[in-house]
């Protein structure tokens, strides 16, 4: 079976998932399994903005990381 598209999944802030998918469905998607919990999929094989990807990853970490680890980021 061939590999699927190159993508990354990350947690989105409440309400952002629908906004992002609606704004750019070619770049963002609702991933299976974790999508109903507010996660967003990002296609990486379509010339992504790596600065934006980095910010989305940081935001995602802040949403899921334990509080004691978040304090070490600041």
ZAGUKE-705298 format. One line per field, with one value per residue: residue number from 1; residue in three letters; x, y, z of N, C-alpha, C, O in turn. Coordinates in nm, 4 decimals. Layout:
! ZAGUKE-705298
seq: NUM_...
type: ALA_...
nxx: X_...
nyy: Y_...
nzz: Z_...
caxx: X_...
cayy: Y_...
cazz: Z_...
cxx: X_...
cyy: Y_...
czz: Z_...
oxx: X_...
oyy: Y_...
ozz: Z_...
! end
This chain:
! ZAGUKE-705298
seq: 1_2_3_4_5_6_7_8_9_10_11_12_13_14_15_16_17_18_19_20_21_22_23_24_25_26_27_28_29_30_31_32_33_34_35_36_37_38_39_40_41_42_43_44_45_46_47_48_49_50_51_52_53_54_55_56_57_58_59_60_61_62_63_64_65_66_67_68_69_70_71_72_73_74
type: UNK_UNK_UNK_UNK_UNK_UNK_UNK_UNK_UNK_UNK_UNK_UNK_UNK_UNK_UNK_UNK_UNK_UNK_UNK_UNK_UNK_UNK_UNK_UNK_UNK_UNK_UNK_UNK_UNK_UNK_UNK_UNK_UNK_UNK_UNK_UNK_UNK_UNK_UNK_UNK_UNK_UNK_UNK_UNK_UNK_UNK_UNK_UNK_UNK_UNK_UNK_UNK_UNK_UNK_UNK_UNK_UNK_UNK_UNK_UNK_UNK_UNK_UNK_UNK_UNK_UNK_UNK_UNK_UNK_UNK_UNK_UNK_UNK_UNK
nxx: 0.0849_0.0653_0.2256_0.0435_-0.0585_0.1843_0.1626_0.0868_-0.0364_-0.2048_-0.3108_-0.5801_-0.6879_-0.9984_-1.2673_-1.1047_-1.0416_-1.2563_-1.2628_-1.0086_-1.0095_-1.2241_-1.1288_-0.9014_-0.9156_-0.7481_-0.5102_-0.5530_-0.7132_-0.9639_-0.8525_-0.8761_-0.9988_-0.8725_-0.9737_-1.2466_-1.1918_-1.0910_-0.8508_-0.6290_-0.5400_-0.2520_-0.1442_0.1731_0.2976_0.2470_0.3838_0.4277_0.4051_0.6640_0.7225_0.4704_0.3829_0.5556_0.4647_0.2025_0.2601_0.3828_0.1666_-0.0075_0.1319_0.1227_-0.1463_-0.1766_0.0258_0.1478_0.0974_0.3278_0.5361_0.4798_0.5384_0.8128_0.8673_0.8444
nyy: -0.1177_0.2213_0.5050_0.7533_1.1000_1.3491_1.4806_1.6703_1.6592_1.8577_2.0052_2.2279_2.5526_2.6040_2.6262_2.7069_2.5023_2.4551_2.7065_2.7215_2.5030_2.5736_2.8154_2.7407_2.4712_2.3176_2.3126_2.2625_2.0097_1.7990_1.5592_1.1958_1.0139_1.1887_1.4314_1.4951_1.5812_1.8301_1.8533_1.9440_1.8803_1.9268_1.9712_1.8905_1.8630_2.0549_2.2959_2.4395_2.7113_2.7403_2.8876_2.9506_2.6875_2.6197_2.7979_2.7027_2.4492_2.5174_2.6454_2.4292_2.2570_2.4076_2.3810_2.1146_2.0316_1.9437_2.1577_2.2093_2.1740_2.3708_2.6032_2.5991_2.6812_2.9507
nzz: 0.0000_-0.0876_0.0707_0.2637_0.2191_0.3067_0.6185_0.9160_1.2467_1.4866_1.7965_1.8014_1.9027_2.0787_1.8520_1.6401_1.4610_1.2746_1.1517_1.0300_0.8495_0.6870_0.5834_0.4340_0.2824_0.1249_0.2513_0.5237_0.7263_0.8801_1.0859_1.0966_1.3820_1.5907_1.5182_1.6010_1.8569_1.8328_1.6980_1.4301_1.0924_0.8912_0.5709_0.4563_0.2196_0.0347_-0.0219_0.2395_0.4785_0.6729_0.9006_0.9967_1.0483_1.2567_1.4565_1.4892_1.5922_1.8362_1.9636_1.9782_2.1508_2.3839_2.4418_2.5150_2.6881_3.0173_3.3010_3.4586_3.2775_3.0942_3.2325_3.2245_2.9699_2.9560
caxx: 0.0000_0.1478_0.2080_-0.0528_0.0020_0.2665_0.0826_0.1125_-0.1576_-0.1803_-0.4300_-0.6185_-0.7657_-1.1425_-1.3256_-1.0112_-1.0397_-1.3531_-1.2206_-0.8915_-1.0491_-1.3106_-1.0481_-0.8065_-0.9299_-0.6370_-0.3963_-0.5938_-0.8197_-1.0006_-0.7957_-0.9550_-0.9777_-0.8507_-1.0455_-1.3588_-1.1413_-1.0395_-0.7201_-0.6275_-0.4364_-0.1867_-0.0694_0.3102_0.3491_0.1888_0.4599_0.3785_0.4754_0.7253_0.7104_0.3344_0.3806_0.6223_0.3741_0.0924_0.3127_0.3989_0.0325_-0.0595_0.2003_0.0679_-0.2809_-0.1781_0.1347_0.1205_0.1273_0.4655_0.6247_0.4517_0.6096_0.9542_0.8783_0.8366
cayy: 0.0000_0.3428_0.5930_0.8616_1.2319_1.3967_1.5745_1.6793_1.6870_1.9340_2.0516_2.3657_2.6206_2.5866_2.7050_2.7326_2.3934_2.4819_2.8279_2.6926_2.4145_2.6520_2.9184_2.6835_2.3254_2.2526_2.3088_2.2095_1.9098_1.7384_1.4253_1.0897_0.9771_1.3009_1.5488_1.5343_1.6425_1.9632_1.8515_1.9882_1.8231_2.0255_1.9085_1.9414_1.8399_2.1575_2.4201_2.5052_2.8226_2.6731_2.9733_2.9270_2.5521_2.6281_2.8644_2.6101_2.3441_2.5767_2.6638_2.2968_2.2094_2.4822_2.3313_1.9765_2.0046_1.9625_2.2934_2.2234_2.1879_2.4997_2.7076_2.5986_2.7447_3.0966
cazz: 0.0000_-0.0922_0.1870_0.2489_0.2033_0.4169_0.6970_1.0599_1.3232_1.6082_1.8663_1.7679_2.0061_2.0559_1.7439_1.5297_1.3641_1.1674_1.0803_0.9472_0.7388_0.5970_0.5178_0.3384_0.2867_0.0564_0.3426_0.6536_0.7235_1.0082_1.0801_1.1578_1.5222_1.6830_1.4685_1.6858_1.9803_1.8028_1.6328_1.2912_1.0087_0.8040_0.4620_0.4480_0.0850_-0.0528_-0.0034_0.3601_0.5417_0.7874_1.0182_1.0476_1.1032_1.3870_1.5510_1.5169_1.6789_1.9701_2.0195_2.0083_2.2712_2.4973_2.4698_2.5643_2.7818_3.1595_3.3477_3.5067_3.1629_3.0319_3.3061_3.1849_2.8385_2.9686
cxx: 0.0896_0.1231_0.1059_0.0185_0.0813_0.1894_0.1256_-0.0192_-0.1197_-0.3130_-0.4553_-0.6975_-0.9141_-1.1951_-1.2352_-1.0121_-1.1326_-1.3129_-1.1062_-0.9289_-1.1345_-1.2287_-0.9552_-0.8114_-0.8219_-0.5156_-0.4307_-0.7067_-0.8478_-0.9507_-0.8870_-0.9104_-0.9657_-0.9231_-1.1632_-1.3167_-1.0769_-0.9024_-0.7364_-0.5150_-0.3834_-0.1097_0.0688_0.3697_0.2952_0.2510_0.4136_0.4636_0.5330_0.7230_0.5727_0.3235_0.4442_0.5328_0.2565_0.1379_0.3321_0.2640_-0.0275_0.0024_0.1449_-0.0712_-0.2816_-0.0732_0.0895_0.1665_0.2716_0.5651_0.6019_0.5272_0.7565_0.9745_0.8917_0.9640
cyy: 0.1242_0.4286_0.7019_0.9942_1.2714_1.5044_1.5694_1.7113_1.7640_1.9782_2.1968_2.4242_2.6030_2.6820_2.7252_2.6252_2.4242_2.6040_2.7983_2.6064_2.4910_2.7551_2.8608_2.5306_2.2496_2.2362_2.2424_2.1088_1.8608_1.5940_1.3200_1.0663_1.0972_1.4282_1.5903_1.5990_1.7781_1.9673_1.8894_1.9149_1.9303_1.9484_1.9738_1.9279_1.9413_2.2938_2.4986_2.6253_2.7674_2.7578_2.9541_2.7884_2.5514_2.6919_2.7735_2.4977_2.3959_2.5942_2.5296_2.2426_2.2792_2.4325_2.1934_1.9468_2.0214_2.1019_2.3107_2.2368_2.3217_2.6116_2.7125_2.6622_2.8950_3.1546
czz: 0.0000_0.0309_0.1578_0.2310_0.3276_0.4913_0.8430_1.1275_1.4486_1.6676_1.8282_1.8851_1.9761_1.9482_1.6242_1.4227_1.2462_1.0855_0.9836_0.8270_0.6386_0.5187_0.4108_0.3424_0.2094_0.1456_0.4752_0.6370_0.8647_1.0037_1.1441_1.3026_1.6150_1.6397_1.5551_1.8185_1.9543_1.7388_1.4864_1.2179_0.9149_0.6972_0.4534_0.3085_-0.0159_-0.0265_0.1201_0.4012_0.6719_0.9143_1.0810_1.1108_1.2421_1.4927_1.5874_1.6107_1.8223_2.0378_2.0608_2.1368_2.3948_2.5369_2.5348_2.6713_2.9272_3.2046_3.3939_3.3915_3.0912_3.1015_3.2687_3.0473_2.8488_3.0242
oxx: 0.1821_0.0145_0.0841_0.1414_0.0483_0.1549_0.1924_-0.1032_-0.0157_-0.4141_-0.3630_-0.7657_-0.9520_-1.1706_-1.2839_-0.9861_-1.0902_-1.3275_-1.1069_-0.8851_-1.1181_-1.2559_-0.9324_-0.7222_-0.8067_-0.4280_-0.3470_-0.7872_-0.7672_-1.0019_-0.9651_-0.7968_-1.0425_-0.9326_-1.1798_-1.3979_-1.0147_-0.8433_-0.8423_-0.4084_-0.4588_-0.0206_0.0804_0.4800_0.2972_0.1810_0.3658_0.5797_0.4604_0.7216_0.5599_0.2612_0.3917_0.5266_0.2157_0.0625_0.3009_0.2484_-0.0906_-0.0681_0.1232_-0.1092_-0.3778_-0.0835_0.0028_0.2633_0.3316_0.6675_0.6951_0.5747_0.8195_1.0877_0.9453_0.9743
oyy: 0.1317_0.4262_0.7387_0.9997_1.2314_1.6076_1.4756_1.7822_1.7388_1.9873_2.2781_2.3515_2.5887_2.8026_2.7576_2.6539_2.4193_2.6044_2.8443_2.6333_2.4741_2.7795_2.9247_2.4671_2.1288_2.1544_2.1732_2.1202_1.8785_1.5141_1.3508_1.0964_1.1070_1.5231_1.7094_1.6642_1.8351_2.0746_1.8701_1.8907_2.0139_1.8696_2.0960_1.9763_1.9171_2.3938_2.6113_2.6372_2.7496_2.7032_2.9427_2.7734_2.4891_2.6442_2.7681_2.4559_2.3255_2.5618_2.5185_2.1883_2.2160_2.4415_2.1585_1.8447_2.1038_2.1562_2.4157_2.3036_2.3784_2.7047_2.8178_2.6942_2.9591_3.2761
ozz: 0.0809_0.0888_0.0423_0.2281_0.4392_0.4338_0.8867_1.0721_1.5093_1.5981_1.8236_1.9574_1.8599_1.9530_1.5159_1.3059_1.1307_0.9632_0.8694_0.7151_0.5177_0.4011_0.3081_0.3987_0.2277_0.1177_0.5333_0.5445_0.9561_0.9253_1.2342_1.3391_1.7107_1.7175_1.5814_1.8843_2.0439_1.7267_1.4266_1.2744_0.8653_0.7289_0.4444_0.2827_-0.1366_-0.0109_0.1073_0.3622_0.7697_1.0247_1.2029_1.2159_1.3344_1.6061_1.7034_1.6985_1.9184_2.1555_2.1660_2.2218_2.4982_2.6537_2.6032_2.7393_2.9564_3.1515_3.3709_3.4060_3.0343_3.0364_3.2792_3.0112_2.7584_3.0411
! end
